Amino acid sequence: MSFRTKFSLIILSSMLAIYTVVGGWISTRAQQPANDPNAQLRIFESVLQHIQNDYVDEPNMEKVRAGALRGLAYGLDPYSTYLTPDQVRQFNENAKSNTVGIGAELSQVASYLYVIAPMKGSPADQVGVRAGDIIEYIDGKATRDISLYDAKQLLNGPAGSEVKLRILRANTRPLTVTVKRSSFRAPAAEAHMEAGRIGVLRLNSFADGEAADARARLQELMKQGAQKVVVDLRGTAGGSLDEAVSVANLFIKDGTLAQTSGREGRALKTFSADTKLAIFSGPVVALIDAGTAGAAEVVASAFVDRNRGQVVGEKSFGAGAEQQLFTLRGGDGLLLTTVKWASANGKPFLGEDRGHSGVAPSVEVKRPELADAVDPDDLTGNEDDQVAKPDQPNDKREVAPEPPSAKPAVEDVQMKKALELLRENKPVQLQKAA
């Protein structure tokens, strides 16, 4: 073999080797997922090196670590959070705690502490806190950019103690209210009859035992001759998934009612109807609004997915998740969302953003009195948010909210629409109350 031939083979082999290595590297890079944890870890390592080598003072690495972990959890969802060692101990001793709150379901929207809904008759409700309010300060401490968990800790305290809230509400100066903390349980289900043999079942809570109470109220309506039913879920947030499934089962006799989902949307548990527990088969309409969240969304979504009846009102808030505490070596911990509640079709109520969260009504009806309410989609967490500004830029005065009785009664257009839809339906043969 000539020298020229050998040289040509060496060059060709080298080119093939380079092509193989480079091509493999490109292929590997192309196959890496967008959320590559190794790439993110390298960025954190780089930042940490700069802090260690270039920061002007000797850094406190314990504080740096805690801040980093807090930021990591903050970027997930409102309910995942970093806990200090003291908070981990408090979390584990929560059942023995004597602290109470103000009776409101809360979340976090665009770095604001957001009131999903106050419980009916709760301390928060009594002083005029409304669904959609932004709690800007708790006893003078800013809530923006702190975790939802930390904000709730500020709201909780001994029964009988008071907490001062500064509230942002659309088209008014900031409000200041003082709430007396107390243990509180939402009222039981309510029921009454409307013309046309229509029963109205109002659910104020899905706490343990509420499904049995809802069943009793529904049976009373049926004994009074109710052939059609409105299920009012407005302003009802939180509660138990099992209780919600039991309520939905009163109206739906078979099939899947709800699911829980895990990583990558994998179904963890399916909740199916029990034919023996269904007691009402007549026409039914559910009412929802932006204060409907969690367990109440289970009932509304079951009506939609199973084509059981119309859902009237506004899009619900979007909540319903379960967290697990992971304790770290330093005694601190991460409280991470590991389970989401989902509809019968597998759609989680808590989405990646507001646009993908909640249950959409089949018949949208907005209440005129809430036309100026704060829209969470408009919040940015910036100082120039219009919601954070009083009517007059230089006016720093605060006002107390008007008591509910100070405003004239406004027609309930959502209830009116629900009744209209049911009156258009012909009566059907109903099952007898058990």
C-alpha positions as CSV (number, residue, x, y, z in Angstrom):
1,M,0.0,0.0,0.0
2,S,1.5,3.3,-1.1
3,F,2.1,6.2,1.3
4,R,-0.6,8.3,-0.4
5,T,-3.1,5.5,0.0
6,K,-2.3,5.1,3.7
7,F,-2.5,8.9,4.2
8,S,-5.9,9.0,2.6
9,L,-7.2,6.2,4.8
10,I,-5.9,8.0,7.9
11,I,-7.7,11.2,6.9
12,L,-10.9,9.4,6.0
13,S,-10.8,7.5,9.4
14,S,-10.3,10.7,11.3
15,M,-13.1,12.4,9.5
16,L,-15.4,9.5,10.3
17,A,-14.4,9.6,13.9
18,I,-15.0,13.3,14.2
19,Y,-18.4,12.9,12.4
20,T,-19.4,10.1,14.8
21,V,-18.4,12.1,17.9
22,V,-19.9,15.4,16.8
23,G,-23.0,13.7,15.4
24,G,-23.6,11.8,18.6
25,W,-23.2,14.9,20.7
26,I,-25.7,16.8,18.5
27,S,-28.1,13.8,18.7
28,T,-27.7,13.7,22.5
29,R,-28.4,17.4,22.8
30,A,-31.4,17.1,20.5
31,Q,-32.8,14.3,22.7
32,Q,-32.4,16.3,26.0
33,P,-35.7,17.5,27.3
34,A,-36.4,21.2,27.5
35,N,-36.4,21.0,31.3
36,D,-33.0,19.5,31.6
37,P,-32.2,19.3,35.4
38,N,-28.5,18.9,34.8
39,A,-28.3,22.1,32.8
40,Q,-30.2,24.0,35.5
41,L,-27.9,22.5,38.2
42,R,-24.8,23.8,36.3
43,I,-26.3,27.3,36.3
44,F,-26.9,27.1,40.1
45,E,-23.3,25.8,40.6
46,S,-22.0,28.8,38.6
47,V,-24.1,31.2,40.7
48,L,-22.9,29.6,43.9
49,Q,-19.2,29.9,42.8
50,H,-19.7,33.6,42.1
51,I,-21.2,34.1,45.5
52,Q,-18.4,32.3,47.2
53,N,-15.6,33.9,45.2
54,D,-16.8,37.3,44.2
55,Y,-19.4,38.6,46.7
56,V,-18.0,41.6,48.6
57,D,-18.5,40.1,52.1
58,E,-18.1,36.6,53.5
59,P,-21.5,35.0,52.6
60,N,-23.6,33.2,55.1
61,M,-24.1,30.0,53.2
62,E,-26.9,28.7,55.4
63,K,-29.0,31.8,54.5
64,V,-28.0,31.4,50.8
65,R,-29.1,27.8,50.8
66,A,-32.4,28.6,52.5
67,G,-33.1,31.5,50.1
68,A,-32.3,29.2,47.1
69,L,-34.6,26.5,48.3
70,R,-37.4,29.0,49.0
71,G,-37.0,30.4,45.5
72,L,-37.1,26.9,44.0
73,A,-40.4,26.0,45.7
74,Y,-41.8,29.5,44.9
75,G,-41.5,28.8,41.2
76,L,-43.8,25.7,41.3
77,D,-47.3,26.5,42.5
78,P,-48.8,28.5,45.4
79,Y,-49.0,25.5,47.7
80,S,-45.5,24.1,47.4
81,T,-43.1,25.8,49.8
82,Y,-39.8,25.7,51.7
83,L,-40.2,25.3,55.5
84,T,-37.6,26.2,58.1
85,P,-36.7,23.7,60.8
86,D,-39.1,25.6,63.2
87,Q,-41.9,25.4,60.6
88,V,-41.3,21.7,60.0
89,R,-41.8,21.2,63.8
90,Q,-44.9,23.3,63.7
91,F,-46.3,21.5,60.7
92,N,-45.8,18.1,62.4
93,E,-47.5,19.4,65.6
94,N,-50.3,21.1,63.7
95,A,-53.0,18.8,65.2
96,K,-52.0,19.9,68.7
97,S,-51.9,23.6,67.8
98,N,-54.3,26.1,69.5
99,T,-54.0,28.6,66.7
100,V,-57.0,29.6,64.6
101,G,-57.5,31.7,61.5
102,I,-60.0,34.1,60.0
103,G,-62.2,31.7,58.0
104,A,-61.2,32.4,54.4
105,E,-59.8,30.2,51.6
106,L,-56.7,31.8,50.2
107,S,-54.3,31.4,47.3
108,Q,-51.6,33.4,45.6
109,V,-52.0,35.1,42.3
110,A,-49.1,37.0,40.6
111,S,-47.3,37.3,44.0
112,Y,-50.4,38.7,45.7
113,L,-52.2,37.0,48.6
114,Y,-55.6,36.4,47.1
115,V,-58.9,35.7,48.8
116,I,-60.7,32.9,46.9
117,A,-63.7,33.2,49.1
118,P,-64.5,33.9,52.8
119,M,-66.6,31.2,54.5
120,K,-70.2,32.3,55.0
121,G,-70.5,33.8,58.5
122,S,-66.8,33.6,59.3
123,P,-64.8,36.3,61.0
124,A,-63.5,37.4,57.6
125,D,-67.0,37.5,56.2
126,Q,-68.4,39.5,59.1
127,V,-65.9,42.4,58.6
128,G,-66.5,42.6,54.9
129,V,-63.7,40.6,53.3
130,R,-64.8,39.6,49.8
131,A,-63.9,37.0,47.2
132,G,-61.3,38.5,44.9
133,D,-59.8,40.8,47.6
134,I,-56.0,41.2,47.7
135,I,-54.5,41.2,51.2
136,E,-51.6,43.5,50.9
137,Y,-50.5,43.7,54.5
138,I,-51.0,41.5,57.6
139,D,-50.3,43.5,60.8
140,G,-48.1,45.8,58.8
141,K,-46.1,43.0,57.2
142,A,-46.2,42.9,53.4
143,T,-47.5,39.7,51.9
144,R,-46.2,40.3,48.3
145,D,-43.5,37.8,47.3
146,I,-43.7,35.7,50.5
147,S,-45.1,32.2,50.3
148,L,-48.7,31.4,50.8
149,Y,-47.7,29.2,53.7
150,D,-45.9,32.1,55.4
151,A,-48.9,34.4,54.9
152,K,-51.2,31.9,56.5
153,Q,-48.9,31.7,59.4
154,L,-49.2,35.4,59.9
155,L,-53.0,35.2,59.8
156,N,-53.2,32.4,62.3
157,G,-53.0,33.1,66.1
158,P,-54.7,32.5,69.4
159,A,-58.5,32.5,69.5
160,G,-59.8,35.9,70.4
161,S,-56.7,37.8,69.2
162,E,-57.0,40.4,66.5
163,V,-55.2,40.8,63.1
164,K,-55.2,43.9,61.0
165,L,-55.5,43.6,57.2
166,R,-54.9,46.1,54.5
167,I,-56.9,45.1,51.5
168,L,-56.7,46.2,47.9
169,R,-60.0,46.2,46.0
170,A,-60.8,47.6,42.5
171,N,-62.1,51.1,42.2
172,T,-61.6,52.1,45.8
173,R,-58.9,53.3,48.2
174,P,-57.1,50.6,50.2
175,L,-59.3,49.2,52.9
176,T,-58.3,48.5,56.5
177,V,-60.1,45.8,58.5
178,T,-59.5,44.2,61.9
179,V,-60.5,40.6,62.2
180,K,-60.9,38.7,65.5
181,R,-59.5,35.2,65.0
182,S,-61.7,32.3,66.1
183,S,-62.4,28.7,65.4
184,F,-65.1,28.5,62.8
185,R,-67.2,25.9,60.9
186,A,-69.2,26.9,57.8
187,P,-73.0,26.7,58.1
188,A,-74.6,23.4,57.1
189,A,-76.3,23.0,53.7
190,E,-79.4,25.1,53.1
191,A,-82.5,24.3,51.1
192,H,-85.6,26.1,49.9
193,M,-88.3,25.8,47.2
194,E,-88.9,28.0,44.2
195,A,-91.9,28.2,41.9
196,G,-92.3,25.4,39.4
197,R,-91.4,22.7,41.9
198,I,-87.7,23.6,41.9
199,G,-85.6,23.0,44.9
200,V,-82.5,25.0,45.6
201,L,-79.7,23.3,47.5
202,R,-77.0,25.7,48.8
203,L,-73.7,24.1,49.8
204,N,-71.5,26.2,52.1
205,S,-68.8,23.7,52.8
206,F,-67.4,20.3,51.9
207,A,-65.9,19.6,55.3
208,D,-66.2,16.1,56.8
209,G,-69.8,15.2,57.3
210,E,-71.3,17.8,55.0
211,A,-72.3,15.3,52.3
212,A,-74.6,13.5,54.7
213,D,-76.2,16.9,55.6
214,A,-76.6,17.7,51.9
215,R,-78.3,14.4,51.4
216,A,-80.7,15.2,54.2
217,R,-81.6,18.6,52.7
218,L,-82.1,17.1,49.3
219,Q,-84.4,14.5,50.7
220,E,-86.4,17.3,52.4
221,L,-86.7,19.1,49.0
222,M,-88.0,15.9,47.3
223,K,-90.6,15.4,50.1
224,Q,-91.7,19.0,49.4
225,G,-92.3,18.0,45.8
226,A,-89.1,19.2,44.2
227,Q,-88.8,17.8,40.6
228,K,-85.9,19.9,39.6
229,V,-82.9,21.2,41.6
230,V,-80.4,24.0,41.5
231,V,-77.1,23.2,43.3
232,D,-75.5,26.4,44.4
233,L,-71.7,26.1,44.7
234,R,-70.8,29.8,44.5
235,G,-68.2,31.0,47.0
236,T,-67.6,27.5,48.3
237,A,-63.9,26.6,48.4
238,G,-61.8,24.0,50.1
239,G,-63.1,20.9,51.7
240,S,-62.7,17.1,51.3
241,L,-62.5,15.3,47.9
242,D,-64.4,12.3,49.4
243,E,-67.3,14.6,50.5
244,A,-67.5,16.2,47.1
245,V,-67.7,12.8,45.4
246,S,-70.5,11.8,47.8
247,V,-72.5,14.9,46.9
248,A,-72.0,14.4,43.2
249,N,-73.1,10.8,43.6
250,L,-76.5,12.0,44.9
251,F,-77.3,13.1,41.4
252,I,-75.1,10.8,39.2
253,K,-75.8,7.1,39.6
254,D,-72.9,5.5,37.6
255,G,-69.6,6.2,36.0
256,T,-66.5,8.1,37.0
257,L,-67.0,11.2,39.1
258,A,-63.4,12.4,39.7
259,Q,-59.8,11.4,39.7
260,T,-56.5,12.2,41.4
261,S,-53.5,12.6,39.1
262,G,-49.8,12.4,39.7
263,R,-46.7,13.1,37.8
264,E,-47.1,13.4,34.0
265,G,-50.9,13.4,34.5
266,R,-51.0,9.7,35.5
267,A,-54.2,8.7,37.2
268,L,-53.6,7.7,40.8
269,K,-57.1,7.0,42.0
270,T,-60.5,7.0,40.3
271,F,-63.7,7.8,42.2
272,S,-66.8,6.1,40.7
273,A,-70.5,6.5,41.5
274,D,-72.4,4.0,43.6
275,T,-75.8,3.4,42.1
276,K,-77.3,2.7,45.6
277,L,-76.3,6.2,46.8
278,A,-78.0,8.2,43.9
279,I,-81.3,9.6,45.0
280,F,-82.3,12.3,42.5
281,S,-82.6,11.8,38.7
282,G,-84.5,14.9,37.7
283,P,-83.1,17.9,35.8
284,V,-80.4,19.7,37.7
285,V,-78.3,22.9,37.3
286,A,-75.1,23.9,39.2
287,L,-74.1,27.4,39.9
288,I,-70.4,28.4,40.1
289,D,-68.3,31.5,40.2
290,A,-64.6,32.6,40.8
291,G,-65.1,31.8,44.5
292,T,-65.8,28.1,43.6
293,A,-62.7,26.0,44.2
294,G,-61.4,22.6,45.3
295,A,-64.1,20.2,46.3
296,A,-66.9,22.2,44.8
297,E,-65.2,22.0,41.4
298,V,-65.4,18.2,41.7
299,V,-69.2,18.4,41.7
300,A,-69.4,21.0,38.9
301,S,-67.0,19.1,36.7
302,A,-68.9,15.8,37.2
303,F,-72.1,17.5,36.0
304,V,-70.2,18.7,32.9
305,D,-68.2,15.5,32.1
306,R,-71.2,13.2,32.7
307,N,-73.6,15.5,30.8
308,R,-75.8,15.5,33.9
309,G,-76.9,19.1,33.7
310,Q,-75.9,22.7,32.9
311,V,-73.3,24.6,34.9
312,V,-74.2,28.3,35.0
313,G,-72.1,31.3,36.1
314,E,-68.4,32.2,35.8
315,K,-65.3,30.1,35.5
316,S,-64.2,28.7,38.9
317,F,-60.9,29.5,40.5
318,G,-59.0,26.3,40.1
319,A,-57.6,24.5,43.2
320,G,-57.5,21.1,44.7
321,A,-54.1,19.5,45.4
322,E,-52.3,17.5,48.1
323,Q,-48.8,18.2,49.5
324,Q,-46.2,15.9,51.0
325,L,-43.5,17.1,53.4
326,F,-39.9,16.0,52.5
327,T,-37.5,16.6,55.4
328,L,-34.0,17.7,54.6
329,R,-30.7,17.0,56.4
330,G,-30.7,20.3,58.2
331,G,-34.1,19.7,59.7
332,D,-35.8,22.0,57.2
333,G,-38.1,20.7,54.6
334,L,-39.9,21.0,51.3
335,L,-43.7,20.9,51.2
336,L,-44.4,19.8,47.6
337,T,-47.5,19.2,45.7
338,T,-47.5,15.5,44.7
339,V,-51.2,15.0,43.9
340,K,-53.8,17.1,42.0
341,W,-57.5,16.7,42.0
342,A,-59.0,16.2,38.5
343,S,-62.3,15.9,36.7
344,A,-63.7,12.6,35.5
345,N,-62.0,13.2,32.2
346,G,-58.7,13.7,34.0
347,K,-58.3,17.5,33.7
348,P,-56.7,18.9,36.9
349,F,-58.5,21.9,38.4
350,L,-55.1,23.5,39.3
351,G,-53.4,24.2,36.0
352,E,-50.1,25.7,35.1
353,D,-51.6,29.1,35.0
354,R,-55.0,30.8,35.4
355,G,-56.0,30.2,31.8
356,H,-55.6,26.4,32.3
357,S,-57.2,26.2,35.8
358,G,-60.8,25.8,37.0
359,V,-64.0,24.6,35.5
360,A,-65.7,26.6,32.7
361,P,-69.5,27.0,32.9
362,S,-71.6,25.6,30.1
363,V,-73.7,28.7,30.3
364,E,-71.7,31.8,31.2
365,V,-73.5,34.5,33.2
366,K,-71.6,37.3,34.9
367,R,-73.0,39.2,37.9
368,P,-73.1,42.9,37.2
369,E,-72.1,43.8,40.7
370,L,-68.8,42.0,40.2
371,A,-68.0,43.6,36.9
372,D,-65.3,45.8,38.5
373,A,-63.8,43.0,40.6
374,V,-60.1,42.4,40.4
375,D,-59.2,40.0,37.6
376,P,-56.3,37.8,38.7
377,D,-55.1,37.7,35.1
378,D,-54.4,41.4,35.3
379,L,-52.1,41.1,38.3
380,T,-48.4,41.3,37.6
381,G,-46.9,41.7,41.0
382,N,-45.5,45.1,40.0
383,E,-45.8,48.4,41.8
384,D,-47.5,50.0,38.9
385,D,-50.5,47.6,38.9
386,Q,-53.7,49.7,38.7
387,V,-55.3,47.6,41.4
388,A,-52.6,48.7,43.9
389,K,-53.4,52.4,43.2
390,P,-56.0,54.4,45.0
391,D,-58.3,56.6,43.0
392,Q,-56.1,59.6,43.6
393,P,-52.4,58.9,43.4
394,N,-51.5,61.2,46.3
395,D,-54.3,60.1,48.5
396,K,-53.0,57.6,51.1
397,R,-56.1,57.5,53.2
398,E,-57.6,54.2,54.0
399,V,-61.3,53.4,54.4
400,A,-63.3,50.7,56.1
401,P,-65.5,48.5,53.9
402,E,-69.2,49.1,53.8
403,P,-71.2,46.6,55.8
404,P,-73.1,44.2,53.5
405,S,-76.5,45.6,54.5
406,A,-75.5,49.1,53.3
407,K,-75.9,48.2,49.7
408,P,-79.3,47.7,48.0
409,A,-80.3,44.2,46.9
410,V,-79.1,43.3,43.5
411,E,-80.9,40.8,41.3
412,D,-79.2,37.4,41.2
413,V,-78.9,37.0,37.5
414,Q,-77.1,33.7,37.8
415,M,-79.8,32.1,39.9
416,K,-82.5,33.6,37.6
417,K,-80.8,32.0,34.6
418,A,-80.6,28.6,36.4
419,L,-84.3,28.7,37.2
420,E,-85.2,29.7,33.6
421,L,-83.2,26.7,32.3
422,L,-85.0,24.3,34.6
423,R,-88.5,25.7,33.9
424,E,-87.8,25.1,30.2
425,N,-87.4,21.4,31.0
426,K,-90.4,19.1,31.2
427,P,-90.8,17.2,34.5
428,V,-89.6,13.7,34.7
429,Q,-90.4,10.7,36.8
430,L,-88.1,10.9,39.9
431,Q,-86.6,8.3,42.2
432,K,-88.1,8.3,45.7
433,A,-86.0,9.7,48.5
434,A,-84.2,7.0,50.4
